[in-house]
Amino acid sequence: MQKYEAVIGLEVHAQLATNSKLFSGDATNFDASPNQNVSPITLGHPGTLPRMNKKAVELAIKMGLICKSEISTHNYFARKNYFYADLPKGYQISQHTTPICIGGRVHIKTSSGERDIKLTRIHLEEDAGKSIHDQDDALTLLDYNRAGMPLIEIVSEPDLHSAEEAAAYLTQIRKLVRWIGICDGNMEEGSLRCDANISIRLVGSEKLGTRVEVKNLNSIKHLKHAVEIEINRLTDIVDKGEKVLQQTRSYDADNGITFAIRTKEDAEDYRYFPEPDLAPFYFTKEYINSISKQLPSLPEQRFEQYIQVFDLTPYDAEQLTEEKSLSDLFECVAGSTNQKKQFANVLLGPVKSFLNHSSKSWEDIKISTDDWIDFLSLISSGKINFSLAVQKVLPIMLSDSNTRPSEIIQHLDLVQDADTDQVKTWVTQVVTSMPDKVTEYRKGKKGLIGMFVGEVKKVSKGKADPKMVTQLLESILNEK
């Protein structure tokens, strides 16, 4: 039996999708040259005063609403006092006793099943700058473009118990912030980052063990691996009867290890107090309701709709709700056609493959709803078979969204021939040319029917109706 239980809490930092920083008008674009998006306010010059970004507050409330958090109507910012070289003011403006969102939950799915992970809080804060250690052998370089960026910190309860659950939780957070458009979720660029607090305890014990924190994990894969490493490391320490030190650690992806960077501070070490340069801010219920009305239907709502109303499989529904742009595309067309399953197959098969190979996204697809309906109608009416449609017509539609599918099949002479006499001519030609295979079929090798269908497809250049071909082949081949 398993001796220890892991107890994990995650702190996820999501950079909010605003045009300016949390307390200044400095730009937030990622591709700026080092120290370009700075001003006296960002650099903490004496005499400068912060001014709150209203849009950032709105985005934070949106996240709280979809996580079923309680939205605090009375809020204020606090100073979190600590010194790093990339923190220009020598303190960070954050929230302490009055987080903007209290409690909440995030639903996850793992191999063990589904459950809700409880949240402690979601609060607003500004980001620090960036220290760069690998561009100069003797110096640490500082880039303050990131300093003052608007963040929400999503803090879970110590409610996760495995690396798989931690990865599933972060995956769901990333999906949600993208879905409602508050953060691009780009972990490679640092707009979504995660700190993991990890401890172990005896199975059945209620007392939490001494925790360690692994900082700045910038991919779901790294989070999962770092949690696995720490669980094993802590287990070894406890089994040896040694004391677990409360530490802040970093993850080395190249060597697959974590290492200590400092003794962990507690909240009292930060000497929080209300930010004197920013007034408290208050929300009315009407303001919160107005933000709630801006939210789109959420993935779980659409998932149920696709199964219950559109009669799709749970697998298709899960895939179609992975990204909002894909789900929006599907919904736009599905509402105007009875070929919902066929359209799901097209999107999740050939279209997804095209996007993967061309490094494009769902937002890059500009095909109109009318053209999608035309495309699906051509297949359902039998004017072109599915295979030929996705191989010949769809690539042209994806590269030239101004050409209608019905025009493409006329131009390429792909209109499927449903004339019985013509199809019978092609079938007879194939059967006559392969007497040995006919004999084998009649002796019991019924699987050869597929080979005959393929040969007719070649002879007809894909224009023969596959259903008619199969029927005629079976009729001829089964003659005594």
C-alpha positions as CSV (number, residue, x, y, z in Angstrom):
1,M,0.0,0.0,0.0
2,Q,1.0,3.6,-0.6
3,K,2.6,5.0,2.5
4,Y,2.5,8.8,1.7
5,E,0.1,11.2,0.2
6,A,1.2,14.2,-1.8
7,V,-0.4,17.5,-1.1
8,I,-0.1,20.1,-3.8
9,G,-1.2,23.7,-4.2
10,L,-0.6,25.8,-7.3
11,E,-0.2,29.5,-7.7
12,V,-0.8,30.3,-11.4
13,H,0.2,33.8,-12.7
14,A,-1.7,34.9,-15.8
15,Q,-0.7,38.1,-17.6
16,L,-3.9,40.0,-18.4
17,A,-4.6,41.0,-22.1
18,T,-4.5,44.7,-21.7
19,N,-2.8,47.3,-23.9
20,S,-1.1,49.0,-21.0
21,K,0.4,48.0,-17.6
22,L,-1.5,47.8,-14.3
23,F,-0.5,51.2,-12.9
24,S,1.0,53.1,-15.9
25,G,0.4,53.7,-19.6
26,D,3.4,51.7,-20.7
27,A,2.8,49.2,-23.5
28,T,2.6,45.5,-22.9
29,N,3.6,44.0,-26.2
30,F,6.0,41.0,-25.9
31,D,8.2,41.7,-28.9
32,A,9.5,45.1,-27.7
33,S,13.3,45.6,-27.4
34,P,14.7,45.4,-23.9
35,N,13.7,48.3,-21.6
36,Q,11.6,49.9,-24.3
37,N,8.2,49.7,-22.5
38,V,9.3,51.7,-19.5
39,S,8.6,55.1,-17.9
40,P,9.4,56.8,-14.6
41,I,6.4,55.0,-13.1
42,T,7.6,51.5,-14.2
43,L,11.2,52.3,-13.0
44,G,9.9,53.5,-9.6
45,H,11.3,57.0,-9.8
46,P,10.7,59.2,-6.7
47,G,7.5,61.3,-6.9
48,T,5.7,59.1,-9.4
49,L,2.2,57.8,-8.6
50,P,0.4,54.7,-9.9
51,R,-3.0,54.9,-11.5
52,M,-5.1,51.7,-11.7
53,N,-6.0,50.1,-15.0
54,K,-9.8,49.6,-15.1
55,K,-9.7,46.9,-17.9
56,A,-7.4,44.7,-15.8
57,V,-10.0,44.8,-13.0
58,E,-12.7,43.8,-15.4
59,L,-10.7,40.8,-16.7
60,A,-9.9,39.6,-13.1
61,I,-13.7,39.7,-12.3
62,K,-14.4,37.6,-15.4
63,M,-12.0,34.9,-14.2
64,G,-13.6,34.9,-10.8
65,L,-17.1,34.6,-12.3
66,I,-16.3,31.5,-14.4
67,C,-14.6,29.9,-11.4
68,K,-17.7,30.5,-9.3
69,S,-15.7,32.7,-6.9
70,E,-17.3,35.4,-4.6
71,I,-16.5,38.8,-6.1
72,S,-15.3,41.3,-3.4
73,T,-17.2,44.5,-3.6
74,H,-14.7,46.3,-1.3
75,N,-11.1,46.2,-2.4
76,Y,-7.7,47.8,-1.9
77,F,-4.1,47.1,-2.9
78,A,-1.3,46.4,-0.6
79,R,2.5,46.7,-0.6
80,K,4.5,43.5,-0.6
81,N,7.9,44.5,0.6
82,Y,10.9,42.5,-0.7
83,F,14.0,43.3,-2.8
84,Y,15.1,41.8,-6.0
85,A,17.2,43.5,-8.6
86,D,14.4,43.2,-11.2
87,L,11.8,44.8,-8.9
88,P,12.5,48.6,-9.5
89,K,10.5,50.1,-6.6
90,G,11.8,47.6,-4.0
91,Y,8.2,46.5,-3.4
92,Q,5.4,45.0,-5.3
93,I,1.8,46.3,-5.4
94,S,-0.4,43.3,-4.8
95,Q,-3.5,42.3,-2.8
96,H,-3.3,40.7,0.6
97,T,-6.4,40.8,2.9
98,T,-8.9,41.7,0.2
99,P,-8.4,39.6,-2.9
100,I,-10.7,40.6,-5.7
101,C,-12.1,37.0,-5.9
102,I,-12.6,34.7,-2.9
103,G,-12.9,30.9,-3.2
104,G,-14.1,29.2,-6.3
105,R,-13.4,25.9,-8.1
106,V,-11.8,24.5,-11.3
107,H,-13.1,21.3,-12.7
108,I,-10.5,18.7,-13.9
109,K,-10.5,15.3,-15.6
110,T,-7.8,12.7,-15.0
111,S,-7.4,8.9,-15.4
112,S,-8.9,8.6,-11.9
113,G,-12.1,10.5,-12.8
114,E,-13.4,14.0,-12.6
115,R,-13.5,16.4,-9.6
116,D,-13.5,20.1,-8.6
117,I,-10.3,21.6,-7.3
118,K,-11.0,24.3,-4.7
119,L,-9.5,27.8,-5.0
120,T,-8.4,30.0,-2.1
121,R,-8.4,33.3,-4.0
122,I,-7.7,35.2,-7.3
123,H,-6.0,38.5,-6.8
124,L,-4.5,41.3,-8.9
125,E,-0.8,42.3,-8.8
126,E,1.9,43.8,-10.9
127,D,4.7,41.7,-12.3
128,A,8.5,42.1,-11.7
129,G,11.1,42.7,-14.4
130,K,13.3,40.0,-15.8
131,S,16.8,39.0,-14.8
132,I,18.9,37.5,-17.6
133,H,21.9,35.4,-16.6
134,D,23.0,33.7,-19.8
135,Q,23.9,36.5,-22.1
136,D,27.0,37.8,-20.4
137,D,29.6,35.7,-18.5
138,A,30.2,38.3,-15.9
139,L,26.9,40.3,-15.6
140,T,23.3,39.8,-14.9
141,L,21.2,41.9,-17.4
142,L,17.9,43.5,-16.4
143,D,14.9,44.0,-18.7
144,Y,12.2,46.1,-17.1
145,N,9.6,45.7,-19.9
146,R,7.8,43.1,-17.8
147,A,7.8,45.2,-14.7
148,G,4.3,46.5,-13.9
149,M,2.5,44.0,-16.2
150,P,-1.0,43.3,-15.0
151,L,-1.3,39.8,-13.5
152,I,-3.9,37.7,-11.7
153,E,-2.6,35.1,-9.3
154,I,-4.9,32.1,-9.1
155,V,-4.2,30.3,-5.8
156,S,-5.6,26.8,-5.3
157,E,-6.2,25.2,-2.0
158,P,-3.7,22.3,-1.2
159,D,-6.3,20.1,-3.0
160,L,-4.2,18.3,-5.6
161,H,-2.6,14.9,-4.8
162,S,-0.5,13.9,-7.9
163,A,1.5,15.2,-10.8
164,E,-1.2,14.2,-13.1
165,E,-3.8,16.2,-11.2
166,A,-1.5,19.2,-11.2
167,A,-1.0,19.0,-14.9
168,A,-4.7,18.6,-15.6
169,Y,-5.4,21.7,-13.4
170,L,-2.9,23.9,-15.1
171,T,-4.2,22.7,-18.5
172,Q,-7.7,23.6,-17.5
173,I,-6.7,27.1,-16.2
174,R,-4.8,27.7,-19.5
175,K,-7.9,26.6,-21.5
176,L,-10.2,28.9,-19.5
177,V,-8.2,32.1,-19.6
178,R,-7.9,31.7,-23.4
179,W,-11.6,30.8,-23.7
180,I,-12.8,34.1,-22.2
181,G,-10.0,36.1,-23.8
182,I,-8.3,37.5,-20.7
183,C,-4.8,36.0,-21.3
184,D,-3.2,34.4,-24.4
185,G,-1.9,31.5,-22.2
186,N,1.5,31.5,-23.9
187,M,3.7,29.8,-21.4
188,E,6.8,30.0,-23.6
189,E,6.6,33.8,-23.5
190,G,5.9,33.8,-19.8
191,S,2.3,35.1,-20.0
192,L,1.2,32.1,-18.0
193,R,3.5,30.8,-15.2
194,C,3.1,28.4,-12.3
195,D,4.6,28.0,-8.8
196,A,4.0,24.6,-7.1
197,N,3.8,24.2,-3.3
198,I,4.4,20.5,-2.6
199,S,4.5,18.5,0.6
200,I,3.8,14.9,1.7
201,R,2.1,13.3,4.7
202,L,1.2,9.8,5.9
203,V,-1.9,8.5,4.2
204,G,-4.9,9.2,6.5
205,S,-3.2,12.1,8.3
206,E,-4.8,15.5,8.4
207,K,-1.7,17.4,9.3
208,L,0.2,19.0,6.4
209,G,3.9,18.3,6.0
210,T,6.6,21.0,5.5
211,R,6.2,22.4,2.0
212,V,8.7,23.4,-0.6
213,E,7.9,25.7,-3.5
214,V,9.1,25.2,-7.0
215,K,9.1,28.6,-8.8
216,N,8.4,29.7,-12.4
217,L,7.4,26.6,-14.2
218,N,6.8,27.6,-17.7
219,S,5.2,24.5,-19.3
220,I,2.7,21.8,-18.3
221,K,5.3,19.2,-19.0
222,H,7.8,20.9,-16.7
223,L,5.2,21.3,-13.9
224,K,4.4,17.6,-14.0
225,H,8.0,16.5,-14.0
226,A,9.0,18.9,-11.2
227,V,6.2,17.7,-9.0
228,E,7.2,14.1,-9.6
229,I,10.8,14.9,-8.7
230,E,9.8,16.7,-5.5
231,I,7.5,13.9,-4.3
232,N,10.3,11.4,-4.7
233,R,12.8,13.7,-3.1
234,L,10.6,14.4,-0.1
235,T,9.7,10.8,0.3
236,D,13.4,9.9,0.5
237,I,14.1,12.6,3.1
238,V,11.2,11.5,5.3
239,D,12.1,7.8,5.0
240,K,15.6,8.5,6.2
241,G,14.2,10.3,9.2
242,E,15.6,13.7,8.1
243,K,14.0,17.0,8.4
244,V,12.3,18.6,5.4
245,L,13.4,22.3,5.0
246,Q,10.9,24.9,3.9
247,Q,12.6,26.2,0.7
248,T,12.0,27.9,-2.5
249,R,13.4,25.8,-5.3
250,S,14.0,26.1,-9.1
251,Y,13.6,23.5,-11.8
252,D,16.4,22.6,-14.1
253,A,14.8,21.0,-17.2
254,D,18.1,20.1,-18.9
255,N,19.3,18.0,-16.0
256,G,15.9,16.9,-14.7
257,I,16.4,18.2,-11.1
258,T,15.2,20.8,-8.7
259,F,17.6,22.9,-6.6
260,A,17.3,25.2,-3.6
261,I,17.6,29.0,-4.2
262,R,16.6,30.4,-0.8
263,T,14.8,29.7,2.4
264,K,11.2,30.2,1.9
265,E,9.6,33.4,3.3
266,D,6.2,33.4,5.1
267,A,3.6,36.2,4.7
268,E,4.8,38.1,7.7
269,D,8.3,38.5,6.1
270,Y,6.8,40.6,3.4
271,R,5.5,43.2,5.8
272,Y,2.2,43.9,4.0
273,F,0.4,47.1,4.5
274,P,-2.3,49.0,2.5
275,E,-0.8,50.8,-0.5
276,P,-0.8,54.5,0.4
277,D,-0.7,55.8,-3.2
278,L,-3.9,54.0,-4.4
279,A,-7.4,54.6,-3.1
280,P,-9.7,51.7,-2.2
281,F,-12.0,50.7,-5.0
282,Y,-15.6,49.4,-4.9
283,F,-18.0,47.5,-7.1
284,T,-21.7,47.6,-7.4
285,K,-23.7,44.4,-8.0
286,E,-24.9,46.0,-11.3
287,Y,-21.3,46.4,-12.4
288,I,-20.5,42.8,-11.7
289,N,-23.7,41.6,-13.5
290,S,-22.8,43.7,-16.5
291,I,-19.4,41.9,-16.8
292,S,-21.1,38.5,-16.3
293,K,-23.3,39.2,-19.4
294,Q,-20.2,39.6,-21.5
295,L,-19.0,36.0,-20.8
296,P,-19.4,33.4,-23.6
297,S,-20.9,30.0,-23.0
298,L,-18.3,27.9,-21.3
299,P,-16.7,24.6,-22.6
300,E,-18.7,22.4,-20.2
301,Q,-21.9,24.0,-21.4
302,R,-21.1,23.4,-25.0
303,F,-19.8,19.9,-24.3
304,E,-23.3,19.0,-23.0
305,Q,-25.0,20.7,-25.9
306,Y,-23.0,18.8,-28.5
307,I,-23.9,15.5,-26.9
308,Q,-27.5,16.1,-25.9
309,V,-28.6,18.4,-28.8
310,F,-26.2,17.7,-31.7
311,D,-25.9,13.9,-30.9
312,L,-22.1,13.9,-31.1
313,T,-19.9,11.4,-29.3
314,P,-18.3,12.5,-26.0
315,Y,-14.9,12.3,-27.8
316,D,-16.0,14.6,-30.6
317,A,-17.5,17.0,-28.0
318,E,-14.3,17.1,-26.0
319,Q,-12.2,17.8,-29.0
320,L,-14.5,20.5,-30.3
321,T,-14.4,22.4,-27.0
322,E,-10.6,22.4,-26.7
323,E,-10.3,25.9,-28.2
324,K,-13.0,28.5,-28.4
325,S,-12.2,29.5,-32.0
326,L,-12.7,25.9,-33.1
327,S,-15.9,25.7,-31.1
328,D,-17.2,29.0,-32.5
329,L,-16.5,27.8,-36.0
330,F,-18.3,24.5,-35.4
331,E,-21.4,26.3,-33.9
332,C,-21.6,28.8,-36.6
333,V,-22.0,26.1,-39.3
334,A,-23.7,23.4,-37.2
335,G,-26.7,25.6,-36.6
336,S,-27.4,25.7,-40.4
337,T,-26.9,22.1,-41.4
338,N,-28.1,18.6,-40.6
339,Q,-24.6,17.3,-41.3
340,K,-23.2,18.1,-37.9
341,K,-21.3,14.8,-37.4
342,Q,-19.9,15.1,-41.0
343,F,-18.7,18.6,-40.2
344,A,-17.1,17.5,-37.0
345,N,-15.3,14.8,-38.9
346,V,-14.0,17.4,-41.4
347,L,-12.8,19.8,-38.7
348,L,-11.2,17.2,-36.4
349,G,-9.6,15.3,-39.3
350,P,-8.3,17.0,-42.4
351,V,-8.7,20.6,-41.3
352,K,-6.9,20.0,-38.0
353,S,-4.1,18.1,-39.9
354,F,-3.8,21.0,-42.3
355,L,-3.4,23.5,-39.5
356,N,-0.8,21.4,-37.8
357,H,1.3,21.1,-40.9
358,S,1.0,24.7,-41.9
359,S,1.6,26.1,-38.4
360,K,-1.7,28.0,-38.6
361,S,-4.5,28.4,-36.1
362,W,-8.3,28.1,-36.2
363,E,-8.5,31.9,-36.4
364,D,-6.8,31.8,-39.8
365,I,-9.6,29.9,-41.4
366,K,-11.7,32.4,-43.4
367,I,-14.1,30.1,-45.2
368,S,-17.7,31.5,-44.9
369,T,-20.6,29.6,-43.4
370,D,-22.3,29.5,-46.9
371,D,-19.3,27.8,-48.4
372,W,-19.1,25.2,-45.6
373,I,-22.8,24.5,-46.1
374,D,-22.1,24.2,-49.9
375,F,-19.2,21.8,-49.2
376,L,-21.3,19.5,-46.9
377,S,-24.2,19.6,-49.3
378,L,-22.1,18.4,-52.2
379,I,-21.0,15.3,-50.1
380,S,-24.5,14.5,-48.8
381,S,-26.2,14.9,-52.2
382,G,-23.7,12.4,-53.7
383,K,-22.2,14.9,-56.2
384,I,-18.7,14.1,-54.7
385,N,-17.6,11.5,-52.3
386,F,-16.1,12.4,-48.9
387,S,-12.6,11.2,-49.7
388,L,-12.4,13.2,-52.9
389,A,-13.9,16.2,-51.2
390,V,-11.3,16.4,-48.5
391,Q,-8.4,15.4,-50.8
392,K,-9.1,17.8,-53.7
393,V,-11.7,20.4,-52.8
394,L,-10.9,21.2,-49.1
395,P,-7.2,22.2,-49.7
396,I,-8.3,24.7,-52.3
397,M,-10.9,26.1,-50.0
398,L,-8.4,26.5,-47.2
399,S,-5.9,28.3,-49.4
400,D,-8.4,30.3,-51.4
401,S,-11.5,31.1,-49.4
402,N,-13.1,33.2,-52.2
403,T,-13.8,30.1,-54.4
404,R,-17.0,28.2,-53.8
405,P,-16.8,24.4,-53.5
406,S,-19.4,23.8,-56.2
407,E,-17.3,25.9,-58.6
408,I,-14.1,23.9,-57.6
409,I,-15.6,20.5,-58.4
410,Q,-16.9,21.8,-61.8
411,H,-13.5,23.3,-62.7
412,L,-11.6,20.1,-61.7
413,D,-14.3,17.9,-63.3
414,L,-14.9,16.0,-60.0
415,V,-18.7,15.8,-60.2
416,Q,-19.5,12.2,-59.2
417,D,-21.1,10.1,-61.9
418,A,-24.3,8.4,-60.7
419,D,-25.3,7.2,-64.1
420,T,-25.8,3.5,-63.7
421,D,-24.7,2.5,-67.2
422,Q,-21.5,4.5,-67.0
423,V,-20.6,3.1,-63.6
424,K,-21.4,-0.4,-64.8
425,T,-19.0,0.1,-67.7
426,W,-16.2,0.9,-65.3
427,V,-17.0,-2.0,-63.0
428,T,-17.2,-4.5,-65.9
429,Q,-13.9,-3.2,-67.2
430,V,-12.2,-3.8,-63.9
431,V,-13.7,-7.3,-63.3
432,T,-12.9,-8.4,-66.8
433,S,-9.2,-7.3,-66.4
434,M,-8.7,-9.4,-63.2
435,P,-10.0,-12.9,-63.7
436,D,-7.6,-14.4,-61.1
437,K,-8.9,-12.1,-58.4
438,V,-12.5,-12.8,-59.4
439,T,-11.8,-16.6,-58.9
440,E,-10.2,-16.0,-55.5
441,Y,-13.2,-13.8,-54.5
442,R,-15.7,-16.5,-55.5
443,K,-13.7,-19.1,-53.6
444,G,-14.3,-17.1,-50.4
445,K,-11.8,-14.2,-50.2
446,K,-14.6,-11.7,-49.8
447,G,-12.1,-9.1,-48.5
448,L,-11.0,-8.5,-52.1
449,I,-14.1,-6.3,-52.6
450,G,-12.1,-3.4,-51.3
451,M,-9.4,-3.9,-53.9
452,F,-12.0,-4.0,-56.7
453,V,-13.6,-0.8,-55.4
454,G,-10.2,0.9,-55.4
455,E,-9.5,-0.2,-59.0
456,V,-12.9,1.2,-60.1
457,K,-12.0,4.4,-58.3
458,K,-8.7,4.6,-60.3
459,V,-10.4,3.9,-63.7
460,S,-13.2,6.5,-63.0
461,K,-10.7,9.0,-61.6
462,G,-12.8,9.1,-58.4
463,K,-16.0,10.0,-60.2
464,A,-17.9,6.8,-59.6
465,D,-20.4,6.7,-56.7
466,P,-18.7,4.3,-54.2
467,K,-22.1,2.9,-52.9
468,M,-23.2,2.2,-56.5
469,V,-19.8,0.7,-57.3
470,T,-20.0,-1.7,-54.3
471,Q,-23.5,-2.8,-55.1
472,L,-22.7,-3.5,-58.8
473,L,-19.4,-5.3,-57.9
474,E,-21.2,-7.6,-55.4
475,S,-23.9,-8.3,-58.0
476,I,-21.4,-9.2,-60.7
477,L,-18.9,-11.1,-58.5
478,N,-21.6,-13.2,-56.8
479,E,-23.0,-14.4,-60.1
480,K,-22.7,-18.2,-60.4
